[in-house]
Amino acid sequence: MKTIEDLDVAGKRVFVRADLNVPLDGSTITDDGRIRAVAPTIAKLAAAGAKVVVASHLGRPKGAPDPQFSLAPAAKRLGEILGKPVAFATDTVGESAEAVVAALAGGEVALLENLRFNAGETSKDDAERAAFAEQLAALADLYVGDGFGAVHRKHASVYDLPKLLPHAAGDLIATEVGVLKKLTEDVARPYVVVLGGAKVSDKLGVIDNLLKKADRILIGGGMAYTFLAAKGHEVGISLLQEDQKGKCLEYLAEAEKRGVEFVLPVDVLVSADFPDLKTKAPATYEVVASDAIPADKEGLDIGPKTRELYAAKLVDAGTVFWNGPMGVFEHPDFANGTKAVAQALTDSKAFTVVGGGDSAAAVRILGFDETKFGHISTGGGASLEYLEGKTLPGLAALEG
């Protein structure tokens, strides 16, 4: 895979496919981590004299302009981080984009409006996608892929566009791939995997693959209740995927066969009511053993004994991969499980990787120093699919 150093960018229009899919509250960015992650690549290209044309998706608009998914706030924030103005095109391949790109001088940066305002970006039809990629290619001389959070998508700007222009991986993608190789090819042991989040079904492939590689797997979050139910425990009104109980039992049996420690919560915080995430008003809850959840209560976080247990299981780790919160971390009463895992990782001497998505957001929202982790990924879904052993379309295109 070529890198930026392999391209002669001075005076050239360089199309940078970034991932600026940041969470918004109205027009306010609530977590700018993804913008900060790609900013060094953009700054490097601008310093080398490139005319930098940045493009990204945001949210899931339906292939047409939708003001709530505008990238205008991202353009403003990117300019603040770079310390220079970022021109903003109010469309992606129309008159505004053409004019903004034509006006760029070497060292200047522009951001196009949301790629997904165009149906061709995400189309399943190869010809429609290719036609949109041709329109994007007309705006550039070179292509740099640096949107790691999108490389598992077969989208026009990720998969089709690199085929039309001389291309290379940006520094962020090069770093992400290097980290994932350390998790799959050159692992310091014990290798501990911590998985959370809502659904077992989101993690099936990664559990399947990591059972062959990990020494320990710790389970938390909503997905833990499907495992507990599979073992015959009452889980009350907790998140439950009834259709996945059989798969959970298979994984538990496979872990035992392979000698992989598969650890489930021993206690949980339960409540009859889901907490108010807007007001963060104090919640009513109790701590119960994980095999004694009342029928009318919902598990919302791992309990204090489980927090201690998981911290102890991380102490001697050589490598840790963590993907998914341990509970409803957005509410202070149910954030302690996720905090305990994050704290254990910052205290660890292991190579620690936070696998993007909600885990990365939790690290920032809960106030942890990002430099205390070995790596915080910008792509939850992409990281998981790589660890599943899948071919990622965006990486395959950059390697071509």
C-alpha positions as CSV (number, residue, x, y, z in Angstrom):
1,M,0.0,0.0,0.0
2,K,1.5,3.3,-1.1
3,T,1.6,6.2,1.4
4,I,1.6,10.0,1.0
5,E,5.4,10.0,0.7
6,D,5.0,8.1,-2.6
7,L,3.0,10.9,-4.2
8,D,4.2,14.2,-5.6
9,V,1.5,16.5,-4.3
10,A,2.8,20.1,-4.8
11,G,0.4,22.1,-6.8
12,K,-1.9,19.1,-7.3
13,R,-5.6,18.8,-6.3
14,V,-5.5,16.0,-3.7
15,F,-8.9,14.4,-2.9
16,V,-8.8,13.2,0.8
17,R,-11.5,10.8,1.7
18,A,-11.8,11.5,5.4
19,D,-14.2,10.3,8.1
20,L,-15.7,13.4,9.7
21,N,-18.8,11.5,10.8
22,V,-19.0,13.3,14.2
23,P,-21.9,13.3,16.6
24,L,-23.9,16.6,16.5
25,D,-26.3,18.2,18.9
26,G,-28.0,20.6,16.5
27,S,-25.0,22.3,14.8
28,T,-22.7,21.7,17.8
29,I,-20.1,18.9,17.5
30,T,-20.1,16.9,20.8
31,D,-17.0,14.8,20.0
32,D,-14.4,16.1,17.5
33,G,-12.1,13.0,17.8
34,R,-12.4,12.0,14.2
35,I,-11.7,15.4,12.9
36,R,-8.6,15.7,15.1
37,A,-7.5,12.2,13.9
38,V,-7.3,13.1,10.2
39,A,-6.1,16.7,10.6
40,P,-2.4,15.8,10.6
41,T,-2.7,14.1,7.2
42,I,-4.5,17.2,5.8
43,A,-1.9,19.5,7.4
44,K,0.9,17.5,5.9
45,L,-0.5,17.6,2.4
46,A,-1.2,21.4,2.7
47,A,2.4,22.0,3.9
48,A,3.7,20.1,0.9
49,G,1.8,22.5,-1.4
50,A,-1.2,20.4,-2.3
51,K,-4.6,21.9,-3.0
52,V,-6.5,19.7,-0.5
53,V,-10.1,18.7,-1.3
54,V,-11.6,16.9,1.7
55,A,-14.7,14.8,1.5
56,S,-16.7,12.8,4.0
57,H,-20.1,11.4,4.9
58,L,-22.1,12.4,8.0
59,G,-25.0,10.3,9.3
60,R,-27.4,8.5,7.1
61,P,-29.2,11.0,4.8
62,K,-31.4,9.3,2.1
63,G,-29.2,10.2,-0.9
64,A,-30.5,13.8,-1.0
65,P,-29.5,17.1,0.8
66,D,-30.7,17.2,4.4
67,P,-29.6,20.2,6.5
68,Q,-29.4,18.3,9.8
69,F,-26.5,16.3,8.2
70,S,-24.6,19.2,6.8
71,L,-20.8,19.1,7.2
72,A,-20.6,22.9,7.7
73,P,-19.9,22.5,11.5
74,A,-17.1,20.1,10.6
75,A,-15.6,22.6,8.2
76,K,-15.5,25.3,10.9
77,R,-14.0,22.9,13.5
78,L,-11.4,21.6,11.0
79,G,-10.3,25.1,10.3
80,E,-9.9,25.8,14.0
81,I,-7.7,22.7,14.4
82,L,-5.6,23.5,11.3
83,G,-5.3,27.1,12.3
84,K,-6.3,28.2,8.8
85,P,-9.6,28.8,7.0
86,V,-11.3,25.8,5.3
87,A,-13.4,26.7,2.3
88,F,-16.8,25.0,2.3
89,A,-18.7,23.8,-0.8
90,T,-22.4,23.7,-0.4
91,D,-22.7,20.7,-2.7
92,T,-20.4,17.8,-3.6
93,V,-20.0,17.7,-7.4
94,G,-22.1,20.8,-8.4
95,E,-21.4,24.4,-9.1
96,S,-20.2,25.3,-5.6
97,A,-17.8,22.4,-5.4
98,E,-16.3,23.2,-8.9
99,A,-15.9,26.9,-8.0
100,V,-14.4,26.2,-4.5
101,V,-11.9,23.7,-5.8
102,A,-11.0,25.9,-8.8
103,A,-10.2,28.8,-6.4
104,L,-7.8,26.7,-4.2
105,A,-4.1,27.7,-4.2
106,G,-1.3,25.4,-3.1
107,G,-1.5,24.9,0.6
108,E,-5.2,25.7,0.9
109,V,-8.0,23.4,2.1
110,A,-11.6,22.9,1.1
111,L,-14.3,20.6,2.4
112,L,-17.1,19.4,0.2
113,E,-20.7,18.9,1.4
114,N,-21.8,15.5,2.6
115,L,-21.1,12.7,0.1
116,R,-24.2,10.9,1.1
117,F,-26.4,13.8,-0.2
118,N,-25.8,12.0,-3.5
119,A,-27.5,8.6,-4.2
120,G,-24.5,7.4,-6.2
121,E,-22.2,7.4,-3.1
122,T,-23.9,4.4,-1.4
123,S,-25.7,2.8,-4.4
124,K,-25.7,-1.0,-4.7
125,D,-25.7,-0.5,-8.5
126,D,-22.1,-0.6,-9.8
127,A,-22.8,1.7,-12.7
128,E,-24.5,4.4,-10.6
129,R,-21.7,4.3,-8.1
130,A,-19.0,4.5,-10.8
131,A,-20.7,7.4,-12.5
132,F,-20.6,9.4,-9.2
133,A,-17.0,8.4,-8.7
134,E,-16.2,9.9,-12.2
135,Q,-17.8,13.2,-11.1
136,L,-15.6,13.2,-8.0
137,A,-12.5,12.3,-10.0
138,A,-13.0,15.4,-12.1
139,L,-12.3,17.5,-9.0
140,A,-8.9,16.0,-8.3
141,D,-5.5,14.8,-9.7
142,L,-4.6,12.5,-6.8
143,Y,-6.5,10.4,-4.2
144,V,-5.6,9.9,-0.5
145,G,-7.7,7.5,1.5
146,D,-7.7,8.4,5.2
147,G,-11.3,7.7,6.3
148,F,-10.7,4.4,8.2
149,G,-14.2,4.4,9.6
150,A,-15.6,3.9,6.1
151,V,-13.1,1.4,4.6
152,H,-15.5,-1.5,5.2
153,R,-18.1,0.1,2.9
154,K,-18.2,-0.4,-0.9
155,H,-19.0,3.2,-1.5
156,A,-18.1,5.4,-4.5
157,S,-15.6,7.6,-2.7
158,V,-14.0,4.7,-0.8
159,Y,-14.0,1.9,-3.4
160,D,-14.5,3.2,-6.9
161,L,-12.7,6.6,-6.9
162,P,-9.2,5.2,-6.0
163,K,-9.4,3.2,-9.2
164,L,-9.6,6.4,-11.3
165,L,-6.7,8.4,-9.8
166,P,-3.1,7.7,-8.6
167,H,-3.7,6.9,-4.9
168,A,-2.2,6.3,-1.5
169,A,-3.2,5.7,2.1
170,G,-3.1,8.6,4.5
171,D,-1.2,8.5,7.7
172,L,-4.3,7.6,9.8
173,I,-5.2,4.5,7.7
174,A,-1.5,3.4,7.7
175,T,-1.5,3.7,11.5
176,E,-4.8,1.9,11.9
177,V,-3.7,-1.0,9.7
178,G,-0.4,-1.3,11.5
179,V,-2.2,-1.5,14.9
180,L,-4.7,-4.2,13.6
181,K,-1.8,-6.3,12.3
182,K,-0.4,-6.2,15.8
183,L,-3.7,-7.6,17.0
184,T,-3.7,-10.4,14.5
185,E,-0.2,-11.3,13.5
186,D,2.2,-10.3,16.3
187,V,0.3,-10.5,19.6
188,A,2.0,-10.1,23.0
189,R,0.3,-12.4,25.4
190,P,-1.8,-12.8,27.4
191,Y,-4.2,-11.4,24.8
192,V,-7.4,-10.1,26.5
193,V,-10.4,-9.0,24.5
194,V,-13.2,-6.9,26.2
195,L,-16.5,-6.8,24.3
196,G,-19.5,-4.7,25.2
197,G,-22.3,-2.9,23.5
198,A,-25.9,-3.7,22.9
199,K,-26.1,-6.7,20.6
200,V,-24.4,-10.1,20.4
201,S,-25.3,-10.2,16.7
202,D,-23.0,-7.1,16.1
203,K,-20.0,-9.1,17.5
204,L,-20.7,-12.6,16.1
205,G,-17.9,-12.6,13.5
206,V,-15.3,-11.1,15.8
207,I,-16.0,-13.5,18.7
208,D,-15.8,-16.3,16.2
209,N,-12.4,-15.2,15.0
210,L,-11.0,-14.1,18.3
211,L,-11.8,-17.4,20.0
212,K,-8.9,-18.7,17.9
213,K,-6.5,-16.0,19.0
214,A,-7.4,-14.6,22.5
215,D,-6.5,-15.9,25.9
216,R,-9.4,-14.3,27.7
217,I,-12.6,-12.7,26.6
218,L,-14.5,-10.4,29.0
219,I,-18.2,-9.6,28.2
220,G,-20.2,-6.6,29.3
221,G,-22.9,-4.2,28.1
222,G,-26.3,-5.3,26.8
223,M,-24.9,-8.3,25.0
224,A,-24.0,-9.9,28.3
225,Y,-27.6,-10.6,29.1
226,T,-28.1,-12.8,26.1
227,F,-25.1,-14.9,27.3
228,L,-26.6,-15.0,30.9
229,A,-30.0,-16.0,29.5
230,A,-28.3,-18.7,27.4
231,K,-26.9,-20.2,30.6
232,G,-30.5,-20.3,32.0
233,H,-30.5,-17.2,34.2
234,E,-33.4,-14.8,34.5
235,V,-32.5,-11.4,32.9
236,G,-35.7,-9.5,33.6
237,I,-36.4,-6.8,31.0
238,S,-32.7,-6.5,30.1
239,L,-31.6,-6.3,26.4
240,L,-32.0,-9.8,25.1
241,Q,-31.6,-11.4,21.6
242,E,-33.5,-14.6,22.1
243,D,-32.5,-15.9,18.7
244,Q,-28.8,-15.7,19.6
245,K,-28.9,-17.8,22.8
246,G,-27.8,-20.9,20.8
247,K,-24.9,-19.1,19.3
248,C,-23.8,-17.9,22.8
249,L,-23.8,-21.5,24.1
250,E,-21.7,-22.6,21.1
251,Y,-19.2,-19.8,21.9
252,L,-19.0,-20.8,25.6
253,A,-18.4,-24.5,24.6
254,E,-15.8,-23.5,22.0
255,A,-14.0,-21.3,24.5
256,E,-13.9,-24.2,27.0
257,K,-12.6,-26.5,24.3
258,R,-9.8,-24.1,23.3
259,G,-8.8,-23.2,26.9
260,V,-10.0,-19.6,26.4
261,E,-11.2,-17.9,29.6
262,F,-14.7,-16.6,28.8
263,V,-15.8,-14.2,31.6
264,L,-19.3,-13.0,32.2
265,P,-20.5,-10.4,34.8
266,V,-21.0,-11.8,38.3
267,D,-23.2,-8.8,39.4
268,V,-25.1,-6.0,37.7
269,L,-26.8,-2.7,38.4
270,V,-30.6,-3.0,37.7
271,S,-33.4,-0.6,37.5
272,A,-37.1,-0.7,36.7
273,D,-36.8,2.4,34.5
274,F,-34.3,3.4,31.8
275,P,-32.3,6.5,33.0
276,D,-33.0,9.9,31.6
277,L,-30.0,10.7,29.4
278,K,-31.0,14.3,28.7
279,T,-31.3,15.6,32.3
280,K,-29.0,12.9,33.8
281,A,-31.4,13.0,36.8
282,P,-30.3,10.5,39.6
283,A,-31.6,7.0,38.9
284,T,-33.1,4.4,41.2
285,Y,-31.2,1.2,41.0
286,E,-29.9,-1.8,43.0
287,V,-26.9,-4.2,42.7
288,V,-27.8,-7.8,42.3
289,A,-26.0,-11.0,41.4
290,S,-26.0,-11.7,37.7
291,D,-28.0,-14.9,38.2
292,A,-30.6,-13.2,40.3
293,I,-32.0,-10.3,38.2
294,P,-35.6,-9.5,39.2
295,A,-38.1,-10.2,36.4
296,D,-39.3,-6.6,36.4
297,K,-35.8,-5.0,36.3
298,E,-33.3,-4.2,33.5
299,G,-29.5,-4.6,33.7
300,L,-27.8,-1.3,32.9
301,D,-24.2,-1.7,34.0
302,I,-21.8,-4.3,35.4
303,G,-21.6,-4.3,39.2
304,P,-18.8,-3.5,41.6
305,K,-17.6,-7.1,42.0
306,T,-17.5,-7.5,38.2
307,R,-15.5,-4.3,37.9
308,E,-12.9,-5.6,40.3
309,L,-12.9,-9.0,38.5
310,Y,-12.4,-7.5,35.1
311,A,-9.6,-5.1,36.3
312,A,-7.9,-8.2,37.8
313,K,-8.2,-10.0,34.5
314,L,-6.5,-7.1,32.7
315,V,-3.5,-6.7,35.1
316,D,-1.1,-9.2,33.5
317,A,-2.2,-8.6,29.9
318,G,0.3,-8.2,27.1
319,T,-2.3,-7.0,24.6
320,V,-5.8,-5.7,25.1
321,F,-8.5,-5.0,22.5
322,W,-11.6,-3.3,23.9
323,N,-14.8,-2.6,21.8
324,G,-18.1,-1.6,23.4
325,P,-19.1,0.0,26.7
326,M,-20.0,-2.0,29.8
327,G,-23.2,-0.2,30.4
328,V,-25.3,3.0,29.8
329,F,-22.1,5.1,30.2
330,E,-23.9,8.3,29.1
331,H,-25.6,8.4,32.5
332,P,-23.3,8.9,35.6
333,D,-25.1,6.2,37.6
334,F,-24.3,3.6,35.0
335,A,-20.9,4.8,33.8
336,N,-18.7,3.1,36.4
337,G,-18.3,-0.2,34.6
338,T,-17.0,1.5,31.5
339,K,-14.8,3.7,33.6
340,A,-13.3,0.7,35.4
341,V,-12.3,-0.9,32.1
342,A,-10.9,2.4,30.7
343,Q,-9.0,2.9,34.0
344,A,-7.6,-0.6,33.9
345,L,-6.3,0.0,30.4
346,T,-4.6,3.3,31.3
347,D,-3.0,1.6,34.3
348,S,-1.8,-1.4,32.1
349,K,1.6,-2.0,30.7
350,A,0.0,-3.9,27.8
351,F,-0.4,-2.7,24.2
352,T,-4.0,-1.4,24.6
353,V,-6.4,-0.7,21.7
354,V,-9.8,1.0,22.0
355,G,-11.7,-0.2,19.0
356,G,-13.6,2.9,18.0
357,G,-17.3,3.6,18.1
358,D,-18.9,4.1,21.5
359,S,-15.8,2.9,23.3
360,A,-13.7,5.8,21.8
361,A,-16.6,8.2,22.6
362,A,-16.8,7.0,26.2
363,V,-13.0,7.5,26.7
364,R,-13.4,11.1,25.8
365,I,-16.8,11.8,27.4
366,L,-15.5,10.2,30.7
367,G,-12.5,12.5,30.7
368,F,-9.6,10.0,30.2
369,D,-6.3,11.1,28.7
370,E,-6.2,9.6,25.2
371,T,-2.4,9.4,25.3
372,K,-2.6,6.8,28.0
373,F,-4.0,4.2,25.6
374,G,-1.8,2.5,23.0
375,H,-4.3,3.4,20.2
376,I,-7.8,4.7,19.9
377,S,-9.3,3.6,16.6
378,T,-11.5,5.9,14.5
379,G,-13.5,3.0,13.0
380,G,-15.5,0.6,15.2
381,G,-17.2,-1.3,12.4
382,A,-14.0,-1.3,10.2
383,S,-11.9,-2.6,13.1
384,L,-14.3,-5.4,13.9
385,E,-14.6,-6.5,10.3
386,Y,-10.8,-6.5,10.0
387,L,-10.5,-8.7,13.1
388,E,-13.2,-11.0,11.7
389,G,-10.7,-11.6,8.8
390,K,-12.9,-9.9,6.2
391,T,-11.5,-8.1,3.1
392,L,-12.3,-4.4,3.5
393,P,-13.2,-2.8,0.1
394,G,-11.5,0.5,0.9
395,L,-8.2,-1.1,1.8
396,A,-8.4,-3.4,-1.2
397,A,-8.9,-0.4,-3.4
398,L,-5.8,1.4,-1.9
399,E,-3.7,-1.7,-2.4
400,G,-4.7,-2.0,-6.0
